[in-house]
Amino acid sequence: MFEKTGDTFTPDNFAHEQNLIISENGITVLIAGCAHKGIINIVESFHALKGKYPDYVVGGLHLYNRASGGSEDTEPVVAIGKYLVSTGSTYYTCHCTGEDSFNRLKTVMAGKIEYLSTGNQINF
């Protein structure tokens, strides 16, 4: 996860990563992409901007490392799950969360997190 500047590679700061807020009929959805900046940071930025938490958050949580083929350790994933459930938002996650991390999150968050696969539809 580097960016090339001239002939030099430096760690990517993900300044280019964007998130999308959709508000309609009293429902707010935060689209978070792959959450490279950290889903907690992204949700807290939303909270600072809007003064509340979103109703729904959609995006990968970047808890799976493709290079190593492994998921994040249990403790940080459980801590993230506890934070996420405390927001009251419902989360829909996908690809870069990883199955192991998703299953850990599901244990902590129960019905506040669901997994999205290609072709799934969500109606808010």
Rosetta blueprint (number, residue, H / E / L):
1 M L
2 F E
3 E E
4 K E
5 T E
6 G L
7 D L
8 T E
9 F E
10 T E
11 P E
12 D L
13 N L
14 F L
15 A L
16 H L
17 E L
18 Q L
19 N L
20 L E
21 I E
22 I E
23 S E
24 E E
25 N L
26 G L
27 I E
28 T E
29 V E
30 L E
31 I E
32 A L
33 G L
34 C L
35 A L
36 H L
37 K L
38 G L
39 I H
40 I H
41 N H
42 I H
43 V H
44 E H
45 S H
46 F H
47 H H
48 A H
49 L H
50 K H
51 G L
52 K L
53 Y L
54 P L
55 D L
56 Y E
57 V E
58 V E
59 G L
60 G L
61 L L
62 H L
63 L L
64 Y E
65 N E
66 R L
67 A L
68 S L
69 G L
70 G E
71 S E
72 E L
73 D L
74 T H
75 E H
76 P H
77 V H
78 V H
79 A H
80 I H
81 G H
82 K H
83 Y H
84 L H
85 V H
86 S H
87 T L
88 G L
89 S L
90 T E
91 Y E
92 Y E
93 T E
94 C L
95 H H
96 C H
97 T H
98 G L
99 E H
100 D H
101 S H
102 F H
103 N H
104 R H
105 L H
106 K H
107 T H
108 V H
109 M H
110 A H
111 G H
112 K H
113 I E
114 E E
115 Y E
116 L L
117 S L
118 T L
119 G L
120 N L
121 Q L
122 I L
123 N L
124 F L
